[in-house]
């Protein structure tokens, strides 16, 4: 079981001036793996980021760990397992479960193998990150109010996992717009490890009440998918059927052909997507109302449902509004399909 640190233990670490392990011994609540590594860098007093990488993984390297870490078995060996097994850390402190939600079990297993024992090469297409528009959706994010609370409680701000999921644009706890990191992962020499501060995060975005409401709905869904994705996988065909049912209940499907009423969907869905497009996570993904309509058609088509949840969050927020309502809709669909029909759909 992965342990979380009680209050006051943000600086708790096995520190030894002779060079023995100094990795923090406990996780802070809702902490990411990158955050723990950055805390270690600060606690160690290392002037070079490479030295921190060697202490964490036992060998030199520059692989990114802010979104998808690799060679986690090496980290577990260096930390002598006190922070959890490799699979526990991946599923509890990285973005990976978010991408497992609609992923076939075989591809999820292959992804875990890469993360535990391999390099990141080949991981992105395996988990559904095939579009260039999705490549910038992993910028680190933070809540200004959370940073203040964490400094008072733990002595430092840190990166919260619930803020990092793609589509999470508002702090669910405080209802504030998440700031985005000013730092990019360096191509040359640069700060690999850092924690959220007013200097490292841009908190300048202000939004209207309507935009904030749409962003809060999307953020709740992103967090739910990230928390439940690995253990509550959903068959894509079932999600497609749930979409069709929701559209039909809204009167957006033709009663005879069961095809989308394009003009109505374009107006209603387009209006909602215009609100979300003010946030960076959705700006490039749903960049035009015409594109929103084409994606909606694709999502309603059996066998063509994308496995990346970020494509679905705007449509789920608009059609179902919340995670519990989506789950309820899927259960309703299952009750209307015979076991033989389920097998055929799969």
Protein Blocks (a to p, Z undefined) as FASTA:
>chain_A
ZZdddehilmgccddfkopafbdfbdcehiafklmmmmmmmmnopabfklmmmmmnopac
fbdfklmcghklmmmmmnnomnopfklmmmmmccklmmmmmgcfklmmmmmmmmmmmcfe
hklmmnopabfklmmmmcccddfklmmmmmmmnopacddfklmpghiabdfklopacddd
fbdcdfbdcdfbdcddfklpcckbccdfklmmmmmmmmmmmmmmmmmmmmmcccfklmmm
mmmmmmmmnopacfklopacfklmmmmmmmmmmmmmmpmklmmmmmcfklmmmmmmmmmp
ghiacfblklmmmmmmmmnopaklmmmmmmmmmmmpcfklmmmmZZ
